[in-house]
Amino acid sequence: MLALILAALRVRAAQAITLMALTALAATTAAALPWAVTGSAGRTAAAHVAEVPPAGKALSVSGPRGAGSDPEAAVREFAALVGERLPISGATPVRGLVENMSVVVGNDVRNAPVAYRDRFCENVRVTGACPAAAGEVAISAANARAIGVAPGARLTLARTGGDETLEVRVAGTYQLSDPRDAYWSNAYYRATTDLDPIFGTSALFAGSGPRPATLTYDVTVPDAVLRGDGGADLRPVLAAAAGRLGGAEVTVGQPLGALLTDVARDRAAVRSGIAFALAQVLLLALFTIALAAYATSRSRRADAALHKLRGSGTLATLRLTFGQHLVPMAAGALAGLPVGLLLARLAAGPVSAADTGPVVRLAALAVAAVLLAALLAVAAVEAVLLRSPVSTLLRHVPLRRRAWPATVLDTALLAAAVAAIYQTRSGAPRAGIAVAAPTMTAVAVALLLARALTPLAEWSGGAAVRSGRLRWGLSALQLTRRPGYQRLFAFLVVAVAMGVTGAGAWVAGREERLARARVELGADQVLTVRVANRTALLSAVRRADPAGRWAMAAVVDPTAHPPVLAVDTARLAAVSRWRPEYGPVARLPAATTTTGAPAPLPLITGTRLTLRAVNRGRAPLTLTATLRNETTGRLRTARFGPISGATTITAHVDGCTPDAGCRLARWQLLGAPHGEVTVRGLAQADPPAVILDRDRLADIGRWRSTSNGAAVDIRARDGGLSLAMDANPRGFATPGRDVMAVDGPTPLPVVLAGAPPRQWRLDDAAVFLPDGERVPVTVAGTPALLPVLGRQGMLIDLDAARRAGIDDESGVAYQVWLGPDAPPTAAATLTAAGLSVTAERTVARRTSLLAAQPPAVVSRVSLLAAGLALLIAATVMAITFAADRQPTRDQLEALRTQGLSRPGATAVAWAGPVALLAAGLLGGLLAAALAAPVTGLATPGFPDGWALLAAPAPIGPTAATVTLLAALALFGLAGWVSIRPLARGLR
């Protein structure tokens, strides 16, 4: 029997090879599934965890405990308790103890947390010495300046709820090495009272009696645990620990809850999406294997009939026919296992070492299951063959069979498609059968077109034959006389539709991710820099790129209401990735330059200033000029006074040189509450230059009093500028004393996205500063969207804003945007100009992070699945055409004896398959085109719901064209290989 099987395989080598290829493709898909799911889920989780700052990975546990006489033992026992009930593999705990105390400095009493913490000195920069003895502490450098102490000074600490005091010595001052580090994530060790925490040794807390101290235990959870490598899930561990520690009055802070939930959600989305995409290919592969077995059954009928005539039993006949499938299919399964693992490795990335063994074993089991399912499908086909009598097996023309089984199957598939479309259009979340709606739509279209193919071919073929067009008529009739062509056509339509939708989703996803990255960053490359102030940032960037071709200064203030993005708008067009949704790129620069603004005041470049002024009151007054260095942004002060009557006063000023001049920023009037002074001129002595003359002083548009509280009254008077203190009749606690020098456009032009701030409904439009000051603005444009800020925010010119007095530096991010023409040495050039680059973000990097999210991962695997589907369809096409070569040749030779020409016979041999191929391509394109409007198919989007931009079309012309060309090449090659021997034989 084995010899007969091998002989049959040699005779039908082409059919065996194609069947082996089909099984190999099915095995490849099955083997890729476990690796693709595990690798993609791990990659998605890793990308999600990588975006979380270190502080977001910290877990804090705290509990009220008395330190007693041995604080170190109390800290150690608390850490042992928590570590036993909250085990986290690979985590190194940080132990701590904190107690709220009062700091007494002279007559000044302030509250501050006093703390001990492991590895404190390793995470700060200390000036002086680190605390080493029981009576030594370290205070923050900012608090040292605020309370006027230095290393070596003595402090008195008073315990809360008692009369006990501690005398301590300040060993040193500290500054945080990295405030964003996980070490500082615990709120107990951040400033929440008057002063920053004061740190000492554990012995500092030794004493008798109960005290309200708090013990802490902090761990940074390793990334592997957060990712859930090896199937680990920290959420039940945290829940159990909270229950076990709650009885001990210990609180488990769980800021990780949202992160762990998001990671689990991403893993689930990746698993379900990839499993569904590859499961479709597996089902398609099993159907095509059954179709291939049916298509090749004609060549095995004679073998089965001969065995029956010789008296062979059913089992022997089954061994002969089934053995011709078992050998090539088993070989295909063995070949598909490593190929599937390799493809999954390329598409989804590596898996962890702990997961490699289980994944490979699961892939082998999946291949075995697919092989078994394929053999069962082939056995069902062979069972029908073996039940046929010898007379039927020897027929060359197939019997006209009852069509009700196929009709029932088609009806069931159509009903499933309708159910999937209905569930999708109902607005419910996509789950269950709704996930398969696009594929089921393609199946429904394929079945309907396949049903229409036979009568259409019969009608057109008959009409062509009757009219004398034999080539076209015989080619059309050929489609109706070949068993399996209808199913083959349906498979081609479904495969092409899967390819078009898969490629469309992949291309649209890439476009959407790139667009989001550009909106979020604003430019191709964004550098976060450390710099003293906005002026220094603007000056350094302009020195690094004098021509303004590749670098632009930017300041983002997310704490403002609305958020503010300040940029050097003259460089906006050259550097940023501007979109139509932002409005015209030149709108703000044009508004800034055309708004009526006085000419800039001359810069102060000397060391001595001379003021001419008149004090009209009896009490002497003092006038202070605040200057800002235009290179470094540092503030300088020139003090003029006391001023009595008409006088000329000279004041010394430093830090203003010809290379780095200073701009007059504001006046400050000090003295009697009802005083008034008139400034009549300001000049510098070396080199001689007039800064403020009669015209500049009398131009009231150059000056603006502060709007917070009772403002200074300003007016042009007697050829000068009169500054008078408000009499404060409304009861303001602190009358205004400042007058701003307006050196730019006023009101300040802005571009506003979103609704105007609520304050604008009751007052004039203005930018509100943290100290309550307002800078008047005028809205130059209202786009739908702004870079970085999104749908709500304000875009202003950086230079105009700082000249208008917006120079507050708290809570802002200093950035440098680099355009497409930025040189590779851009960061080094900016560093040489005085900037310190602390972080770098690029559109490419942001896009790659977005590409690790579940929708992008699933779209890549879906594209791979679509490619496998096209390969399967091409293979079953090849085996179907190959199986029909001999019957087609016999029929065409018979027609030649009746007068059909040889070229005509060759044309008929080619025309039928070509027509089927063309119909399959067009039908697949139609099915894909209908899937979008019928099912609401859309670009996958983002898990966080980001939808600032309109999503691209799920099926674009580029994706459709490329897919059709690839399918045409693949199907054309399969058809050419199968039909060419027939055409050569006819010639």
HELIX and SHEET records of a PDB file:
HELIX    1   1 LEU A    2  VAL A   11  1                                  10    
HELIX    2   2 ALA A   13  ALA A   50  1                                  38    
HELIX    3   3 PRO A   54  LYS A   57  5                                   4    
HELIX    4   4 PRO A   71  ARG A   85  1                                  15    
HELIX    5   5 CYS A  121  ASN A  123  5                                   3    
HELIX    6   6 ALA A  141  ILE A  147  1                                   7    
HELIX    7   7 ALA A  182  TRP A  184  5                                   3    
HELIX    8   8 ALA A  187  TYR A  189  5                                   3    
HELIX    9   9 SER A  202  PHE A  205  5                                   4    
HELIX   10  10 ASP A  223  ARG A  227  1                                   5    
HELIX   11  11 ASP A  229  GLY A  231  5                                   3    
HELIX   12  12 LEU A  234  GLY A  246  1                                  13    
HELIX   13  13 GLY A  257  ALA A  295  1                                  39    
HELIX   14  14 SER A  297  LEU A  309  1                                  13    
HELIX   15  15 THR A  314  ALA A  348  1                                  35    
HELIX   16  16 ALA A  353  ARG A  387  1                                  35    
HELIX   17  17 VAL A  390  LEU A  393  1                                   4    
HELIX   18  18 TRP A  404  ARG A  425  1                                  22    
HELIX   19  19 GLY A  432  ALA A  436  5                                   5    
HELIX   20  20 ALA A  437  ARG A  466  1                                  30    
HELIX   21  21 LEU A  470  ARG A  481  1                                  12    
HELIX   22  22 TYR A  485  LEU A  521  1                                  37    
HELIX   23  23 ARG A  534  ALA A  544  1                                  11    
HELIX   24  24 THR A  569  ARG A  571  5                                   3    
HELIX   25  25 LEU A  572  VAL A  575  1                                   4    
HELIX   26  26 PRO A  580  TYR A  582  5                                   3    
HELIX   27  27 ARG A  587  THR A  594  1                                   8    
HELIX   28  28 ARG A  694  ALA A  698  1                                   5    
HELIX   29  29 ILE A  700  ARG A  702  5                                   3    
HELIX   30  30 ARG A  758  ARG A  761  5                                   4    
HELIX   31  31 LEU A  798  ARG A  803  1                                   6    
HELIX   32  32 ALA A  826  ALA A  832  1                                   7    
HELIX   33  33 VAL A  843  LEU A  850  1                                   8    
HELIX   34  34 PRO A  854  ALA A  883  1                                  30    
HELIX   35  35 ARG A  885  THR A  897  1                                  13    
HELIX   36  36 ARG A  902  THR A  935  1                                  34    
HELIX   37  37 PRO A  957  LEU A  986  1                                  30    
SHEET    1   A 9 VAL A 124  GLY A 128  0                                        
SHEET    2   A 9 THR A 165  LEU A 176 -1                                        
SHEET    3   A 9 GLU A 136  SER A 140  1                                        
SHEET    4   A 9 ILE A 198  GLY A 200 -1                                        
SHEET    5   A 9 ASP A 108  ARG A 117  1                                        
SHEET    6   A 9 VAL A  94  VAL A 105 -1                                        
SHEET    7   A 9 ALA A 213  THR A 220 -1                                        
SHEET    8   A 9 ALA A  58  PRO A  64 -1                                        
SHEET    9   A 9 THR A 251  GLY A 253 -1                                        
SHEET    1   B 7 VAL A 124  GLY A 128  0                                        
SHEET    2   B 7 THR A 165  LEU A 176 -1                                        
SHEET    3   B 7 GLU A 136  SER A 140  1                                        
SHEET    4   B 7 ILE A 198  GLY A 200 -1                                        
SHEET    5   B 7 ASP A 108  ARG A 117  1                                        
SHEET    6   B 7 VAL A  94  VAL A 105 -1                                        
SHEET    7   B 7 ARG A 154  ARG A 159 -1                                        
SHEET    1   C 9 ALA A 766  PHE A 768  0                                        
SHEET    2   C 9 ARG A 774  GLY A 781 -1                                        
SHEET    3   C 9 LEU A 748  ALA A 753  1                                        
SHEET    4   C 9 GLY A 793  ASP A 797 -1                                        
SHEET    5   C 9 VAL A 564  VAL A 567  1                                        
SHEET    6   C 9 ALA A 551  ASP A 557 -1                                        
SHEET    7   C 9 ALA A 813  LEU A 818 -1                                        
SHEET    8   C 9 GLN A 525  ARG A 530 -1                                        
SHEET    9   C 9 SER A 836  THR A 842 -1                                        
SHEET    1   D 4 GLY A 645  HIS A 652  0                                        
SHEET    2   D 4 ARG A 608  ASN A 615 -1                                        
SHEET    3   D 4 GLU A 676  GLN A 684 -1                                        
SHEET    4   D 4 ALA A 689  LEU A 692 -1                                        
SHEET    1   E 5 GLY A 645  HIS A 652  0                                        
SHEET    2   E 5 ARG A 608  ASN A 615 -1                                        
SHEET    3   E 5 GLU A 676  GLN A 684 -1                                        
SHEET    4   E 5 GLY A 720  ALA A 724 -1                                        
SHEET    5   E 5 ASP A 713  ARG A 717 -1                                        
SHEET    1   F 5 LEU A 635  ILE A 643  0                                        
SHEET    2   F 5 LEU A 621  ASN A 629 -1                                        
SHEET    3   F 5 CYS A 662  GLY A 671 -1                                        
SHEET    4   F 5 ASP A 738  ALA A 741 -1                                        
SHEET    5   F 5 TRP A 703  SER A 705 -1                                        
END                                                                             
